[in-house]
Amino acid sequence: MSSTTMSPLVRSFVAHFGEMGSRWGINRTVGQIYALIYVSLRPLNADEMAEALEFSRSNVSMGLKELQAWRLVKLRHLPGDRREYFEAPSDAWEIFRTLAEERRRREIEPTLSMLRNALLEAPASEEDRVAQERMRSMHDLIELMTTWFDDVQRMDSQTLAQLMKMGSKVQKLLEFTGKVKVLSGGKEAR
């Protein structure tokens, strides 16, 4: 890719990533900037991104700040050049881990904190007691998922890929050892 034009392949990826970004909670511009950086052969500066994407320099700067806050791009300086260049990790697993950790920090941890505080309250009524039971159930599920997430985060990419490829084989193994219950029509079955 030259500094000013994108191949049809790259243009298609960048456009799609921008559209998907809005479904993932980031704006289209940020998604397109990230996609361009991700597929780039070399680190890019903001002027190159603005020209290739036909965005204003200020939009690119704001998008880069957001990507840096999410720890999805790394700032680089090239010898003899005062401009800032940006690159993204090429390992998709590293990107997944970073996104998952950031979402946890921004969304899951505040929810757990709120639930912990709510569970410390003395229920003032039967309605509050039932509400707390349901909150405890939600808290316990989120805690369990967080513990699982911590275990997964410690796995290397190859092990994690092998685990994911196992898919339903894990359920079959648990069924074989008698440690799984399958939901059938909304009711638990053995």
N, C-alpha and C positions, 0 to 999 in steps of 0.2 A: 504494500500500500504506500503510495507516495504521501507526502505531508498534506496534500490538498484533495485527493480523490480517494474514494473507496471503490473496491471491486464490487460487482453485483452481489457476490457471495457475502462479503462483509456488510454491504448496505442492507441486505435482507436480514442478516443476523441482528444488526444494530436496531433496525426498525422493529423487529419482533421483540427484542429484549426491552425496548422502550415501552411497548404495549403491555408486555407481561409485568414490567416493573410497577405499573399502576395497580395491578391486581395483587402485588406483593407488598404494597404499602409505601412505595417510593414513587416519585413523580417520573413522568415519561422522559424528561430531559436527563435526569440523573441516571436512569436505566440505560439510555443511549450512550451517555458519556462512559459509563462503566463498560458497556459492551465493546465500545471502540478501543478503550485501553486494554481490555482483556485479550482481544484478538490481535492486537498490534505486535509486530515483530520486535519493536524497540519501544523504550519509554517515549511518551509524547508530552509536549508542553501545551499549555492552555491555548495559545494562539493556533497551533496545529489542529487541536480539537475543534475550536470554534470555526475554523475554516472548513474542515472536513464535514462537520455536522451542520454547517450554516446556522450556528447559534451565535448570539452576542457573547462577547468576551466575559461580560458580567454574569450571564447565565452559566457559563462554563465554570467560572470561579466559584459561584455559589454551589454548583453541583459537586465540584472537587472538595469543597469544605465538608459537604455532607458525606461524601465517600470516605474522606479522611476520618470523620467522626465515627463512622461505622467500621473503621480499620480495614477497608476493602481495597485501598490503594496505598502505595508507598511512594513517598517523595524521594526523588533522586536529583543530584546535581551532577552535571557532566563537566569534565575538565575543560576549562577555557570558555565556559558558557555560564552566564549569570542567571539564565532562566531556570525555573523549576520544572522538572520532568516528573511524570507519574507513570507507574507501572502497577499491574495487578499480579497477584500470584498466579502461576500457570496451573497449579495443582487444584483441581476442582474440590477435592476433599478439604484442603486448607480453607478454601472459600466457604464451603458448607459449615465447617467448624466455627469460623469467625462469625458468620451470619447467625448461627444457632446461639453462640455465646452472647452476642450483642442483643439478640431478641430476648434471651433469658434475662440479661441485666436490665433491659428496658421495660419488659412486660411481665415476666414471671416473678422476679424477685419482689417488685412492688405489690403484686397480688398476694404473694405468700405473706408478706409483712402485714398487709391489711387483714388477712384471714387470721394470722396469729393474734393480732390485737383484738379482733372481734371475738375470738375464742377465749380470751382472758376475761371478758366482760361477764358479770353475773346476769343470767337471763332474768328479765323483769316480768315475763309472762310466759304462758305456754307457747304462744306464737314465737317468742324469742328463743325458747328452748328448742323448738323444731327447726327454726332457722339456723341455730348454732349446730345442730346435728348435721344438717345439710352442708353447712360451711365446713365442718370437720371432715366430712366425706370428701369434699372438694380439696381441702387442704392436704389430706392424706394422699389423694391421687396425685396431686401436683408434686408433693414431696417425693413420692415413689418415682415419678417420671424424672424428677431432678436428679435423684440418686442414680437412676439408670443412665441419664444423660452424662453425668460425671464419669461413669464407668466407660461409656462409649467414647467420650472425649479423650480418654487415656489410651485408646487403641490406636495402633498405627493404621495408615490408610489401607494397606493390603489386608490386614485382619478384619477391618471394618467392612471392606468390600466382600470378603468371604462370608462374613456373618449375614450380610444383606442378601447374598446369593442363596443362602440356605433357605430363606423364606419359610414356606410351610413345612419344611423338613424339621424345623425346631418344634412345631406343634406336634408332628408325628412322633418325635422323640419323647416329648412330654406325655403324649397319649400312651406311648409304649411303657413309660415308667409310671403311669397312672396319676400324673400330676397336673392334668389339664381338665378343665370343664369347658364344654362348648356351649355357646348360647344357641338355642334352637327356638325360633319363633318368639323371641323376647323372653323365653324362660330358660333357666339353666338346665342343662342335661349332662349326663355323664357318659 
